[in-house]
């Protein structure tokens, strides 16, 4: 642990000058022309600090620390100093691993996590995964993994520790609101296969679709589910986005498009012009059946985009609990040596202009409770069914709630 800390500390001191030079060299055109290089006093300060460490630090003569270690430590320290957990530096090995994970299966626990005020929080467990079966819940704070306290770790370090070869055990300690002691969760990693859509008829009139994440096949899978439910006689639909931690932006826009007849789905607002964008639905809808959307504190990112779009546009009623509030846009900037920086360049806003990030979306009808596989024990679903029956009977959507997205 000390060795890694020393790499980062020494790297911040020596490598920042190199980073400054790279950035200054790239600042000749585009958005980077506003970047200022380090002043001479800063460079001399780093040089002096490195000289002291190399002269006196007990391990400084070790060959374990290379110039590249120092540079990457500097990059990591500089990027993390901005205080945004989603703006982060990744070295070439990390980048390759993350891109491999995005392409398919991986060994892990099946859990979306986020960071807020320095705490590592569970956004949501993925249905039927080790995390789900162990009873992890949205807003649980991960405090310890195995014997390691994760206080001060970044998100990537936590994800790295949670993942591993299928079949290997891991113990996670969490802090949960209302519990005085830490909760110990012992799990065995599995190959996580991400299935995003399942559906059923809840009655002769009501179709139910559960969307657990937004991946590239989710729009087509959801479209087929809606068509099948209509063919089975559904006169109204419940879209369940609870414990859906998000996924691909384009999937969220395509799914919103199924229920909206044109108009704005979501916009982004950032500091530079190219970060400002508005994404629209196409003319024509897959279905105009009455719609209720279920959300909770585990609904994040892409889920919040869909929920905000259909609610702001008067297309659906939201039932459940306030969403997580993860509404920022990250862009990957590749660097010259194969490393990269993920940078938060903008924040999402709903059609009525409400910013999602750190705020979340409040439902039209707030209902306590948790998602349950057993429908008769799911108070939020039961309220959603009751609300949808009113809509099928002709009750106007806006009469149910006068709230706006909060």
C-alpha positions as CSV (number, residue, x, y, z in Angstrom):
1,X,0.0,0.0,0.0
2,X,2.8,2.4,0.9
3,X,4.7,1.6,-2.3
4,X,1.7,2.5,-4.4
5,X,1.1,5.7,-2.5
6,X,4.7,6.6,-2.9
7,X,4.4,6.1,-6.6
8,X,1.5,8.5,-6.8
9,X,3.0,11.1,-4.5
10,X,6.4,11.1,-6.3
11,X,4.6,11.0,-9.6
12,X,2.5,14.0,-8.9
13,X,5.6,16.0,-8.1
14,X,7.8,15.0,-11.1
15,X,5.3,14.0,-13.8
16,X,3.1,17.1,-13.7
17,X,5.8,19.0,-15.5
18,X,5.7,16.5,-18.3
19,X,1.9,16.5,-18.4
20,X,1.9,20.2,-18.5
21,X,4.2,20.1,-21.5
22,X,2.0,17.6,-23.3
23,X,-1.2,19.7,-22.7
24,X,0.6,22.9,-23.7
25,X,1.7,21.3,-26.9
26,X,-1.9,20.2,-27.7
27,X,-3.3,23.6,-26.8
28,X,-2.6,25.1,-30.1
29,X,-6.1,24.6,-31.5
30,X,-9.7,23.6,-30.5
31,X,-11.1,23.8,-27.0
32,X,-7.6,23.3,-25.5
33,X,-6.4,26.8,-26.4
34,X,-7.6,28.0,-23.0
35,X,-5.3,25.7,-21.0
36,X,-2.5,27.4,-19.2
37,X,0.9,25.8,-18.6
38,X,2.4,25.5,-15.1
39,X,4.3,28.6,-14.0
40,X,8.0,28.4,-13.3
41,X,7.6,28.5,-9.5
42,X,5.4,25.4,-9.7
43,X,8.0,23.5,-11.7
44,X,10.9,24.5,-9.3
45,X,8.7,23.4,-6.4
46,X,8.2,19.9,-7.9
47,X,11.9,19.6,-8.8
48,X,12.9,20.5,-5.2
49,X,10.4,18.0,-3.8
50,X,11.6,15.2,-6.0
51,X,15.2,15.9,-5.0
52,X,14.3,15.7,-1.3
53,X,12.4,12.4,-1.8
54,X,15.2,10.8,-3.9
55,X,17.8,11.8,-1.4
56,X,16.1,10.8,1.9
57,X,13.1,8.5,1.3
58,X,14.0,5.0,2.5
59,X,12.7,3.2,-0.6
60,X,13.5,5.9,-3.2
61,X,16.4,4.0,-4.7
62,X,14.2,1.0,-5.5
63,X,14.0,-0.1,-9.2
64,X,10.4,-0.9,-8.7
65,X,9.4,2.7,-9.6
66,X,10.0,3.6,-13.2
67,X,9.7,7.0,-14.9
68,X,6.4,5.8,-16.5
69,X,5.1,4.9,-13.0
70,X,5.9,8.5,-12.0
71,X,4.2,10.0,-15.0
72,X,1.1,7.9,-14.6
73,X,1.0,8.7,-10.9
74,X,1.2,12.4,-11.9
75,X,-1.6,12.0,-14.4
76,X,-3.8,10.2,-12.0
77,X,-3.2,12.7,-9.2
78,X,-3.8,15.7,-11.5
79,X,-7.0,14.3,-12.9
80,X,-8.4,13.2,-9.5
81,X,-7.7,16.6,-8.0
82,X,-10.7,18.1,-9.9
83,X,-12.9,16.2,-7.4
84,X,-15.2,14.5,-10.1
85,X,-15.2,10.7,-9.6
86,X,-16.2,10.2,-13.2
87,X,-13.3,12.2,-14.6
88,X,-10.4,9.8,-14.4
89,X,-7.1,8.7,-15.9
90,X,-6.6,5.2,-17.2
91,X,-3.3,3.6,-18.2
92,X,-3.2,1.5,-21.4
93,X,-3.7,-1.8,-19.6
94,X,-6.7,-0.4,-17.7
95,X,-8.2,1.0,-20.9
96,X,-7.9,-2.3,-22.7
97,X,-9.5,-4.2,-19.8
98,X,-12.4,-1.8,-19.6
99,X,-13.1,-2.0,-23.3
100,X,-13.0,-5.8,-23.1
101,X,-15.5,-5.7,-20.3
102,X,-17.9,-3.6,-22.3
103,X,-17.9,-6.1,-25.2
104,X,-19.4,-8.9,-23.2
105,X,-19.1,-11.2,-20.2
106,X,-17.0,-10.7,-17.1
107,X,-16.4,-12.3,-13.7
108,X,-17.9,-10.3,-10.9
109,X,-20.8,-9.7,-8.6
110,X,-23.3,-7.9,-10.9
111,X,-23.5,-4.5,-9.3
112,X,-23.6,-0.9,-10.4
113,X,-21.7,1.5,-8.1
114,X,-21.2,5.2,-8.0
115,X,-19.4,7.8,-5.8
116,X,-20.9,10.7,-3.9
117,X,-19.2,12.9,-1.4
118,X,-16.3,10.5,-1.3
119,X,-18.4,7.5,-0.4
120,X,-18.7,4.4,-2.7
121,X,-22.4,3.7,-3.1
122,X,-24.4,0.9,-4.6
123,X,-26.6,2.3,-7.3
124,X,-28.3,-1.1,-7.9
125,X,-27.6,-4.8,-8.0
126,X,-28.3,-6.5,-11.3
127,X,-31.2,-9.0,-11.1
128,X,-30.3,-12.6,-10.4
129,X,-26.6,-12.0,-9.8
130,X,-24.5,-12.6,-6.7
131,X,-25.0,-9.1,-5.5
132,X,-28.8,-9.4,-5.9
133,X,-29.0,-12.7,-4.2
134,X,-26.8,-11.5,-1.3
135,X,-29.3,-8.7,-0.6
136,X,-27.3,-5.6,-1.6
137,X,-29.6,-2.6,-1.9
138,X,-29.4,0.9,-3.6
139,X,-27.7,3.4,-1.4
140,X,-25.7,0.8,0.5
141,X,-22.2,2.2,1.2
142,X,-19.3,-0.1,0.4
143,X,-16.8,0.3,3.3
144,X,-14.5,-2.7,3.0
145,X,-13.6,-5.4,0.5
146,X,-11.9,-8.4,2.0
147,X,-9.4,-7.0,4.5
148,X,-9.0,-3.6,2.6
149,X,-10.8,-0.4,3.6
150,X,-11.9,1.4,0.5
151,X,-12.1,4.9,2.0
152,X,-10.3,7.2,-0.4
153,X,-10.3,4.7,-3.3
154,X,-11.6,5.7,-6.7
155,X,-14.3,3.9,-8.5
156,X,-12.0,2.0,-10.8
157,X,-10.0,0.6,-7.9
158,X,-13.3,-0.6,-6.2
159,X,-14.6,-2.2,-9.5
160,X,-11.2,-3.9,-10.0
161,X,-11.4,-5.4,-6.5
162,X,-15.0,-6.6,-6.9
163,X,-14.3,-8.3,-10.2
164,X,-12.2,-11.5,-10.6
165,X,-12.3,-15.0,-11.9
166,X,-15.7,-16.7,-11.8
167,X,-15.9,-19.1,-8.8
168,X,-13.6,-17.0,-6.5
169,X,-15.0,-15.7,-3.2
170,X,-15.1,-12.1,-2.0
171,X,-16.4,-10.5,1.2
172,X,-17.9,-7.0,1.1
173,X,-18.7,-5.0,4.2
174,X,-21.4,-2.3,3.8
175,X,-23.0,0.4,5.8
176,X,-26.8,0.7,5.5
177,X,-29.0,3.4,6.7
178,X,-30.9,2.4,9.8
179,X,-28.3,-0.3,10.7
180,X,-25.9,0.4,13.6
181,X,-23.3,-2.2,12.5
182,X,-21.6,-2.9,9.3
183,X,-23.2,-5.7,7.3
184,X,-21.0,-8.6,6.0
185,X,-21.9,-10.0,2.6
186,X,-20.0,-13.1,1.4
187,X,-20.4,-13.8,-2.3
188,X,-18.9,-15.9,-5.0
189,X,-18.0,-14.2,-8.3
190,X,-19.9,-15.4,-11.4
191,X,-19.7,-14.8,-15.1
192,X,-22.1,-11.9,-15.5
193,X,-24.4,-12.4,-18.5
194,X,-26.5,-9.3,-19.0
195,X,-30.1,-10.0,-20.0
196,X,-32.0,-6.8,-20.1
197,X,-35.7,-7.5,-20.8
198,X,-38.4,-9.7,-19.4
199,X,-42.1,-9.3,-19.7
200,X,-45.5,-10.8,-18.8
201,X,-49.2,-10.0,-18.6
202,X,-50.3,-9.1,-15.1
203,X,-54.0,-9.3,-16.0
204,X,-56.2,-9.4,-19.0
205,X,-55.5,-5.7,-19.6
206,X,-52.1,-4.8,-18.2
207,X,-48.7,-5.7,-19.6
208,X,-45.5,-5.6,-17.6
209,X,-42.0,-5.1,-18.9
210,X,-38.9,-5.1,-16.7
211,X,-35.8,-3.4,-18.2
212,X,-32.8,-4.2,-16.0
213,X,-30.2,-2.2,-18.1
214,X,-29.6,-0.3,-21.3
215,X,-27.4,-2.3,-23.7
216,X,-27.2,-2.3,-27.5
217,X,-29.9,-5.0,-27.9
218,X,-32.3,-3.4,-25.3
219,X,-34.4,-1.3,-27.8
220,X,-35.1,-4.3,-30.1
221,X,-35.8,-6.6,-27.2
222,X,-38.1,-4.1,-25.6
223,X,-39.9,-3.4,-28.9
224,X,-40.6,-7.1,-29.3
225,X,-41.9,-7.4,-25.8
226,X,-44.3,-4.5,-26.3
227,X,-45.6,-5.9,-29.5
228,X,-46.1,-9.3,-27.9
229,X,-48.0,-7.8,-25.0
230,X,-50.3,-5.8,-27.3
231,X,-51.0,-9.0,-29.2
232,X,-51.9,-10.6,-25.9
233,X,-54.5,-7.9,-25.3
234,X,-52.7,-5.3,-23.2
235,X,-54.6,-2.0,-22.9
236,X,-51.9,-0.4,-20.8
237,X,-48.2,-0.9,-20.0
238,X,-46.0,-0.8,-16.9
239,X,-42.3,-0.2,-17.6
240,X,-40.2,-1.1,-14.6
241,X,-36.9,0.8,-14.4
242,X,-36.2,0.1,-10.7
243,X,-32.7,-0.9,-9.9
244,X,-31.7,-0.2,-13.5
245,X,-28.3,1.5,-13.2
246,X,-28.2,2.7,-16.8
247,X,-26.1,1.9,-19.8
248,X,-26.0,3.2,-23.3
249,X,-27.3,6.7,-24.1
250,X,-28.5,5.7,-27.6
251,X,-30.5,2.9,-26.2
252,X,-32.2,5.3,-23.8
253,X,-33.1,7.6,-26.7
254,X,-34.4,4.7,-28.9
255,X,-36.6,3.4,-26.1
256,X,-38.0,6.9,-25.3
257,X,-38.7,7.2,-29.0
258,X,-41.0,4.1,-28.8
259,X,-43.4,6.1,-26.6
260,X,-43.0,9.7,-27.9
261,X,-44.2,11.2,-31.1
262,X,-41.3,13.4,-32.0
263,X,-39.9,16.2,-29.7
264,X,-37.0,16.5,-27.3
265,X,-35.9,13.4,-25.4
266,X,-32.8,14.7,-23.6
267,X,-30.3,17.6,-23.8
268,X,-26.7,18.0,-22.6
269,X,-25.1,21.2,-21.3
270,X,-21.4,21.7,-20.9
271,X,-18.7,24.4,-21.1
272,X,-17.8,24.0,-24.7
273,X,-20.1,24.2,-27.7
274,X,-19.7,20.6,-28.9
275,X,-20.8,19.4,-25.5
276,X,-24.2,21.0,-25.9
277,X,-26.6,18.7,-27.8
278,X,-30.2,17.9,-28.0
279,X,-31.5,14.5,-29.0
280,X,-35.0,14.1,-30.4
281,X,-37.5,11.3,-30.9
282,X,-38.7,10.6,-34.5
283,X,-42.3,11.1,-35.6
284,X,-44.5,8.1,-35.0
285,X,-44.7,5.8,-31.9
286,X,-44.5,2.1,-31.3
287,X,-47.4,2.3,-28.9
288,X,-49.7,5.0,-27.5
289,X,-51.1,2.7,-24.8
290,X,-51.4,4.3,-21.3
291,X,-48.0,4.1,-19.6
292,X,-46.8,3.9,-16.0
293,X,-43.1,3.9,-15.2
294,X,-41.7,2.5,-12.0
295,X,-38.5,4.1,-10.6
296,X,-36.6,4.0,-7.3
297,X,-33.2,5.1,-5.8
298,X,-31.5,2.4,-7.9
299,X,-32.7,4.0,-11.2
300,X,-29.9,6.0,-12.7
301,X,-28.4,7.5,-15.8
302,X,-30.2,6.1,-18.9
303,X,-33.2,5.2,-16.7
304,X,-33.5,8.8,-15.5
305,X,-33.3,10.0,-19.1
306,X,-36.3,7.8,-20.2
307,X,-38.3,8.6,-17.0
308,X,-37.7,12.3,-17.4
309,X,-38.6,12.3,-21.1
310,X,-41.9,10.5,-20.8
311,X,-42.9,12.4,-17.7
312,X,-42.0,15.8,-18.9
313,X,-43.8,15.2,-22.2
314,X,-47.0,14.1,-20.4
315,X,-46.7,10.6,-21.7
316,X,-46.5,8.6,-18.5
317,X,-46.9,8.7,-14.8
318,X,-43.9,7.9,-12.6
319,X,-44.5,5.7,-9.5
320,X,-42.0,4.8,-6.8
321,X,-39.1,6.6,-5.1
322,X,-36.8,9.4,-6.1
323,X,-34.0,8.3,-8.6
324,X,-30.3,8.2,-7.9
325,X,-29.2,11.4,-9.7
326,X,-26.4,10.3,-12.1
327,X,-26.8,12.5,-15.1
328,X,-23.4,13.4,-16.5
329,X,-21.7,12.8,-19.9
330,X,-18.3,11.3,-20.1
331,X,-16.1,11.4,-23.2
332,X,-13.0,9.3,-23.7
333,X,-9.9,11.3,-24.8
334,X,-7.1,9.0,-26.1
335,X,-3.6,10.1,-25.3
336,X,-0.5,9.6,-27.4
337,X,0.9,6.5,-25.5
338,X,-2.3,4.5,-25.4
339,X,-3.5,5.8,-22.1
340,X,-6.7,7.9,-21.9
341,X,-8.7,10.3,-19.8
342,X,-12.5,10.0,-19.2
343,X,-13.8,13.6,-18.8
344,X,-17.2,14.7,-17.7
345,X,-18.0,17.2,-20.4
346,X,-21.7,17.9,-19.8
347,X,-24.8,17.1,-17.7
348,X,-28.1,15.8,-18.9
349,X,-31.3,17.8,-18.7
350,X,-34.8,16.6,-19.3
351,X,-37.1,18.2,-21.8
352,X,-38.3,20.8,-19.3
353,X,-34.7,21.8,-18.6
354,X,-34.3,20.0,-15.2
355,X,-30.7,18.9,-14.5
356,X,-30.6,15.2,-13.4
357,X,-27.1,15.0,-11.9
358,X,-26.9,15.0,-8.1
359,X,-30.7,15.8,-8.0
360,X,-32.6,12.8,-9.4
361,X,-36.2,12.7,-10.5
362,X,-39.1,12.7,-8.1
363,X,-42.0,10.4,-9.0
364,X,-45.5,11.7,-9.5
365,X,-46.7,9.2,-6.9
366,X,-44.3,8.4,-4.1
367,X,-44.6,4.9,-2.7
368,X,-42.3,3.3,-0.1
369,X,-41.1,-0.3,-0.7
370,X,-38.7,-2.4,-2.7
371,X,-38.7,-4.3,-5.9
372,X,-39.7,-7.9,-5.4
373,X,-39.9,-11.0,-7.6
374,X,-43.2,-11.7,-5.8
375,X,-45.7,-9.2,-7.3
376,X,-48.1,-9.5,-4.4
377,X,-45.4,-8.3,-2.0
378,X,-44.4,-5.3,-4.2
379,X,-46.3,-2.2,-3.0
380,X,-44.8,0.0,-5.7
381,X,-46.0,-2.4,-8.5
382,X,-49.4,-2.7,-6.9
383,X,-49.7,1.1,-6.9
384,X,-48.5,1.2,-10.5
385,X,-51.3,-1.3,-11.5
386,X,-53.9,0.8,-9.6
387,X,-52.7,3.9,-11.4
388,X,-52.7,2.3,-14.8
389,X,-56.2,1.0,-14.3
390,X,-57.3,4.6,-13.8
391,X,-55.5,5.6,-17.0
392,X,-57.1,2.8,-18.9
393,X,-60.4,4.0,-17.6
394,X,-59.9,7.4,-19.0
395,X,-58.3,9.4,-16.1
396,X,-56.1,12.1,-17.6
397,X,-52.4,11.8,-16.7
398,X,-52.0,15.3,-15.4
399,X,-54.8,14.9,-12.9
400,X,-52.8,12.4,-11.0
401,X,-50.0,14.7,-10.1
402,X,-49.1,18.4,-10.5
403,X,-45.5,17.8,-9.6
404,X,-42.7,18.4,-12.0
405,X,-39.3,16.7,-12.2
406,X,-37.3,17.6,-9.2
